[in-house]
Amino acid sequence: MDTFIIKRDGKQEVFAIEKIKEAIQKAFIASDSFATEEIMTNILGHLRVQNGISVEEIQNQVEVALMSEGYYQVAKNYMLYRSRHQGDRETRDKLEFLINYCEAVNPATGSKYDANANVEKKNIATLIGELPKSNFIRLNRRILTDRIKEMFGKEVADKYISLLHQHFIYKNDETSLANYCASITMYPWLIGGTISIGGNSTPPTNLKSFCGGFVNMVFIVSSMLSGACATPEFLMYMSYFLGLEYGKDYWQRADEVVDLSLKHRTIDKVITDCFEQVVYSINQPTGARNFQAVFWNISYYDRYYFQSLFDNFYFPDGSRPDWDGLNWLQKRFMKWFNAERLRTPLTFPVETMALLADEKGDIKDKEYADFTAEMYAEGHSFFTYVSDNADSLSSCCRLRNEITDNGFSYTLGAGGISTGSKSVLTINLNRAIQYAVRMGIPYQSYVEEIVELMHKVQLAYNENLKNLQAKGMLPLFDAGYINIARQYLTIGVNGLVEAAEFLGIEITDNERYAHYVQEVLGIVEKLNKKYRTKEVMFNCEMIPAENVGVKHAKWDREDGYQVPRDCYNSYFYIVEDTSLNVIDKFRMHGRKYIEHLTGGSALHCNLEEHLSKEQYRQLLRVAAQEGCNYFTFNIPNTVCNDCGHIDKRYLHECPKCHSTNLDYLTRIIGYLKRVSNFSQPRQKEAAKRYYANMQDNQNREQFEQSKAVRAEAVC
């Protein structure tokens, strides 16, 4: 039986002993000597080659074997030979990548490691950012495996590398040394400026310094993260500085002229100018993020959510947040941002509306439920997070974080919003489950084996992170912007639906499918609880998989696994399935499916056209009743490439110049972007998405039925 080794590019190859012999012989010749058959046999006798071993490990064994036999000069020449060839190989690979990247249709397609649609244009800056990524991957793996060996032994470290190479697991953001994403508290900046995190700005003292300082602070913070930066307090702090400038009742005097210059600006115009300054500044590409805009997230709150999070909050001057002012400012920002997206395709901030559900299956704050429905009806694109209580906060494009302490601390600011994910390690469920079935072992036990190892890897990562903090390398933690104890180690899942298809399970809301989902995700949650301590928390997330969803499908197909589509999506249903109606999709992202996803999932409800305010309002009730806690409505916006006109409808002709040279704005996953910015595999996936029409019989009947059930429940 052939023995398969793992090449440097991650692909498998049949082990060929002749290649090893040839390299050893060249090292002997370089030492003015010759390896006889006896010598060669003695050296090769030291090697232990098994399935899944890497080329690097075999070469390491050769070096040890040569020194064990006393051929020190030969070993030195072998190392030099290896190093020279590695250097030549790396140079050749980088030249090949450079050529391919320059010729690619867009940066996402050209990227070898992170196919990120947020990078809009190819240029020398994006190329420079791409070239060292392979080096970062090797460095990250070495640092992590060294720690794993120290904590759990060499066997666990080798198993981790083997599972990585064989694509059973995927380490998110290996191309960066920074930890993943964070929802930060801005309180340290409010009292100390950016000096504690390496900046030189003092605390904001007025509206102008708040806006300018906020942009600088977000850029600094995001440069130390590989993922998103969420600022859930942004509008609350802005309202505070508006109150200092124009009085707490500023929102009641929005039409009052307060600018004595020739512009004669009103309070409202001052506010929208501030919005413009902040939003357009942060949407600019930055060198520290490989020439992409900062992944910036903000939150809105209904009255009850706000009270739960900030009822005990005090500003440095002793004042309390004013709900009436914030309420007005939240609505003003949403209205402004929605209108601004008719001028230019702004991506950030990713907005999340946080709403509390009541015990009757509706939104508790009826004013905000109506306003949310109104904004959706006006064509705005944002996320809604519906929670039974304010013990969690969604702060990224899906990440849900449990809040164990949502009170205020003078040392850490608003503790409840300082959270996030330190590291994401993802299991490819489709490969894992298919492999287990092939091997004749229960897939449940094999999934558990892999996830158990993943927890050990994450614990090792956490130790490395603590070591970096101890050496002063993580000022965000030291300064209190992020609380390391509230940051999660995330176990990601991908390929859940594809594995179910392989098992012959119907992907609909049925008992067998629900049991399968609960069973698989329950394994992860069980181990999350097992490894949780006072210092380390784990959660489970159905990852966005913008990049790895395509990779998993490609890798699995190459290795002979059953692959039903070119991209593993992050939903509990088949995204291209035309038989499922809108209500089905909410139900299939409801409580019995997401129960064990403590890190969250997101329903992107793809619709062909916008609904009425009443229809959206009813779907909010459906979400509350079904326990679907994180969702958005995705209707492609039309962008004319000829005249630049943007329309919040899905059109096939520009209504302004009648051109058919069109592009579309839609969510690749968590954020809005032109489809032309997607990688080519993702563009193919986007073309297959099914956009439901609420006017068709199935959707209309189901929707009317849900309204009737709701009315009955109220009576």
Summary of the structure (lengths in Angstrom):
residues: 715
radius of gyration: 27.4
end to end distance: 70.9
largest distance: 95.8
contacts: 2418
relative contact order: 0.09
helix: 49%
strand: 14%
